[in-house]
């Protein structure tokens, strides 16, 4: 018996030694698996093909997504940052780079200031490395990089050529010829560099330029031949560049500015719309949707070609990159052919300039379409889609354009202006000087391409990991099975912990009772405690969620805020639109076109106890979707309508659907939102007829204060919103009638006729107008706003007596006379609104009180800066420039409409 026990004991100890040695042998395998997979997973998660985060919107919600590059283990959004001083200057200059297009060689053309060369882009969360030409050339060794688009794509390609030439000079190997229907405004020969190809022989690297200003097939305008509209075929690819995709490894797309030009758009061989084509019988659809379709179709074609070529060859699609450069804004501050069109000498500081609506929309469209293309291409091995988001950094560089130095020594001959005339010289405030800010585009492009190489390496490493991991896991599994078979094959595995410890710590841990025993079930008491803690935690979260969801949050400005009281403060962002982005501005109010100094544009109204939010065109259109709004009154009502038309056209291009014989009744329609905008002319709200003496009109009127003008009241039942205004027509000589009998006059100073004065007449007609609206039987849903009186600012005369208004900034409040006629008319309008509210029987009436705000803006009238073909000797100090402070009226209107919608 004792011998048997000893035998078993000896046998078991041998087994223990085998197990111990085997466990020690498994340690390197386990550690290898841990370091190869667990740590790499924790510290370097495999990047997703669509690894994107939302961008920081520079204005209102921009939408879309922007690629975030990982650099040095750090996630970096290169689109968000600021320009900082860089004393080192650029890598190249206008002499050392022979491929600079003549129009962008600012230094060689005599630009005197060089400060624009000494800035670098500093992202908010990281550093953007300086461009390394050697690294870029290594990345594109044996590869072909193509820049496709308009002259901005060419601008970026020429920047890249200059940067790379500091490491290896390129050879021009191909110079294409322009087709007869291609012209970008610079001429018809190939001096425009429209189709060119360079090779860097030491690296067998190719860089090409393909001219395609719409990315899809198009017939470009030819002004010399009378063709002033581009013809764009949205569903047809442009074979001039897509035919070369199969031999391309990286594509950089860059378009945008040509979409702003007049164009006719076709799909399925039919005209589907146009942009800026008032002389044609086509629907003006604007350019945003067209731009989106062009980007979408171009990206889809690239993906199709790259996917098919990667299917044919496993290595063909590896590392391919498609980068779409976002819109690069222009910086014109005046007329394009006047000296100083883009005069800035430094970048904008952070917060000094905010992205304009059009620029942000163009940017958003590119980001969204790139994100969609990246999601569609994920996993197919064809290509990687990236957004080269440069809109903000470009927007902040008004100093980086050639301006007048697009030509050599532009002021050598006096600039072309005649004696006494302002100097005239063509300016380029769209493209970039070389060297210049566009070099930063390629610094970011290098980082995107390096990220692509890392992604390719990560993909290959993941494949290798899977193969090694499968082998190690199989080995560990077999080892475990072998161990268990040894342990359970012995009939006597009874050994003390002390004996196990003497053989080795691993065996002790393996055979310890705590390790071999089954896990104990928790007691009912512990279960209950755990459930109670979790339940309380979940209840707290639910309570917070419920409280948050039920908290009423008003989107409109608080009621306690009095919009009528405040001051004008500096606003560096400027207006939402310009005379370029709004084609409906009439020449009588197009002050920028006729040379007015732009200082009046950079102010905003700041109420005393709150902020007046900036106008949001898309939000306005969403609120009034399916509704009708009319401005009713004189030419200042028309002025406000024209302002709103420009503001809303930044979100959707309206259609002009009706104009009467005298152009005093107009209707515009926004089809995407089914919104109708109208203007109805009435000088006095009530009936009137011109006063005739000896067969000639005198300029005076007979005003029937008791008879409403049905030209506008007959249409009230069709409206959802009405904005009425008036007052300025009472400042002439007028005669008041009641029951068809003369009862008095205004400003007549005649014997036997009572001169009731302007305030009396204004009160009578305002009351009659509001009572007529209140009595409208089919106007239950109508909301009416009365805009208060706004005064002219003539000095030393009036319209035709030498009056002028040449102020260059808003007045100080101490300059105002709050006891004058302007304030009295405002008081009357306030009183009449309160009166009709008390008697309205549920109808809604509001007040747009802008009198004080506009009394301060003597600087914002057209003055002498408007089309004077018909009124050569008059200055306009009554109406308001567009854009201008009249836009503030519609900001107030939007807030009042939001309040009304919230109540509903």
Beta strands, then each sheet from edge to edge (+ up, - down):
strand 1: 52-53
strand 2: 66-67
strand 3: 69-71
strand 4: 74-76
strand 5: 81-85
strand 6: 119-123
strand 7: 144-149
strand 8: 171-175
strand 9: 195-200
strand 10: 205-211
strand 11: 216-219
strand 12: 230-237
strand 13: 250-254
strand 14: 263-267
strand 15: 270-275
strand 16: 321-325
strand 17: 384-388
strand 18: 566-570
strand 19: 603-607
strand 20: 628-633
strand 21: 655-659
strand 22: 666-670
strand 23: 675-681
strand 24: 686-693
strand 25: 696-708
strand 26: 721-724
strand 27: 734-738
strand 28: 741-746
strand 29: 783-787
strand 30: 844-848
sheet 1: 1+ 2-
sheet 2: 3+ 4-
sheet 3: 5+ 6-
sheet 4: 8+ 9- 10+ 7+ 13+ 16+ 17+
sheet 5: 11+ 12- 14- 15+
sheet 6: 18+ 19-
sheet 7: 21+ 22- 23+ 20+ 26+ 29+ 30+
sheet 8: 24+ 25- 27- 28+
end
